[in-house]
Amino acid sequence: MAEQKATNVHWHEGDITREHREKILGHKGATLWFTGLSGSGKSTVAVELEGTLNEMGIVSYRLDGDNVRMGINKNLGFSAEDRTENIRRIGEVSKLFVDSGVIALSSFISPYRADRDQVRELHDAAGMDFIEIFVDCSLEAAESRDPKGLYKKARAGEIKNFTGIDDPYEAPENPEIHLHSDQQSLEEEVQQILSVLRERGIINQ
């Protein structure tokens, strides 16, 4: 857990609650946390889901690993410590989206179980829905896709601490949703997620 360095700061509650905002939007806020190897299809399914939700009139916002590292987390590298801080910050940002009544689609490798659990605890403490989505894909399939050419560079030693090659990936033990992107169609994956969102009362369509 990151150290609280600022002193004399206090949380200010507003008069408008999350429930007020959710009533206006017509659905609940939630964080959908996509985790999996590079090339597993996290961003692909998140983009497709965002489009489907938009067509349904449901407000969501996609937080993508590379996009965030070009902005709020551009001062972080890929050491274990920086990965932990990367995920901590995204957990806090996701929580803000949920508080606004929006469905946050957070798509990050997030290889360490403890980091993901910390984000879950952050949401649990605030009474917010956190849905871990394991985008499962064999290393062979992910490496064969290699959309960014990263595996090739990692195998050549040009990238260090690359998840799945010389850095570990700790798969979720009990994810709310378990996708098999090397076996399912994109449509099947999206429908599986929507089914869970309905079951949990996050959406009612």
N, C-alpha and C positions, 0 to 999 in steps of 0.2 A: 504494500500500500504506500502510495506517495506521501511524503511528509507535508504537513500543513505548514507552510512558511509564512503566510500572511497572518498578521495578528490584528486584534480589534476588528474582526469582521463578523457579521451576523447575518443569518439567513432571513430574508424579508418575505413573508407570505403575502400574496396578493388577494384581492377580493374575488377574483374569477378563478374557479377551480378547474381541474382537468375534466371533471364531470360536465361543467358548463360548456367547455369547448367541444367535448365529445357529443353533446346534445346537438350543437350546431352542425357538426360534421355528419352525424348520423351513424357513427361507428366508433369503436374504441381505439385508443393508441396502443401500440405494442412494438417491441423490438424483435425482429426476425433476424437471428444471427446465423449467417451462412459461413460454415467453416469447412475446410478441406484443402487438399494439396493444390499447388499452383497448376492450372490447367484442368482442374477437376470439373469446372463448369459453374462455379459459384456466381460469377458475374453474369454469365449467360442466362441462368435461371432467374437471377434477381432482376435483370433488365426485362425479361419476358413477363415476370410477375408484376413489375411496376406498370408495364403497359396494360396488362389485364385489369389491374386494380383501377387504373385511371379510366378505362372504358366503363367500369362499373360505378364510377363516381366516388371512388374511395381514395382519400388523400394519403399518399405515401411519399417517402423520399429515400433515395438510394445513396448510401455511403459506401464508396468503393475504395479499396486499399490504396491503389496508386493515386487516385484523386486526392485522398486525404494527406498522403505523404508529400504531395506537391503544395500543400497549404498549411493547415494547422500543425501537421507533424513533420514538416520539412527539415526540422533540426534533429530528427531521429534516424539512426542507422538500423542495423539488423543484428546487433548483439542481443543476448538474452534479456539484458536490462532494458534496452531500447524497445524491444518487442513488447515487453511487459508494459512500459509506459505508453506505447502506441495504442495498445488495446485498452488500457485504463482511460485514456483520453476519449477514445471512441465510445467507450461505455458511458461516459458522462454526457457526451454529445447525443448519443442515442436516447438517453434518459430524458434530455430536454425535449427531443422530438415527441417522445411518448407523452410527456406532460402537456404538450400543445395539442394532443389528440391525434397526432399523425402516426402512421405505421412506418417505422424506420427499418429499412432493408440494409443491414450492415454486412458487407461482403468482405471478409478478411481471412487469410490463411489461419491466423490465430492458432499457432501450433501447440501451445502449452495449455493443458487442461486447467491448471491453477489460474491462469489469466482469464479464461472464459468463465470459470466459476466465480471469480471476483466480480465480473460484470453481472452475472446472474444474481449474486447476493446484493449488489447495488440496486437492481430492479426489485428484487423481493422485498427489501427493506422499505421501498417506497410504494409497495402494493401494486407494482406494474407487471404486465405480462412480458416474459422473456421466453422466446421460443428458439431453442437451438436446433439448427438444421444442418445435419451432417451430409455434405455433398460427397458421397463415397465414390471413389474411383481408384482403380488399381494404378500403381505407380507406372506400370508399363503403358497403360492407356493414356494417362496424363502426359507422360513423356513423349508419346507418339504424336500427341496433338501439338504440344510445345508452341502455342500461338505467339509467344514473345521471344522464342529462341533462348529462353533462360536455362533450360535443362542442358542444352548443348554447351552453353558457356560454363555451366557448373561442372559438367563432366570434363571440360577442358581445363578446369582450375581457374577460370577467369572470374568466377563468382564464388565467394566463400560464404559459409554458414547458410547454405541453400537448403530449405526444408525438403526432406525426402532423399537428399543426396549425402550431405555431410552435416545435417542438422535434423533432429528428430521431429516427427509429427505424432502427437498424442491424440489418437482418435477419441471422440466422445464415447462415453460408456452407456449413457441413457439419454440420447437426444430425443426431443419431442417429435422430430421428423427425421427419418433416415431415407435419403434419396440414393439411388444407384445410377449415376449419370452415364455410366458406360453400358447400362442395360435398359434404361427407361428413355422414352421420348421426352422432349421438352414439355409437350402438352401434358403428359402423364405427371411429370414433376410438379407443374403449376397446379393441376387439379388436386394433387395430394396435399399441397400446402393450403389451398383454399378450403378443402374439407376440414382441416384442423382449425383454421381460423373460424369457420362456422361452428364447429363443435364447442369451441371455447367462448363463443359469443362475442368475438371481436368484430366480425361482420355478420350481417343478417340477410345477405343476398345469396 
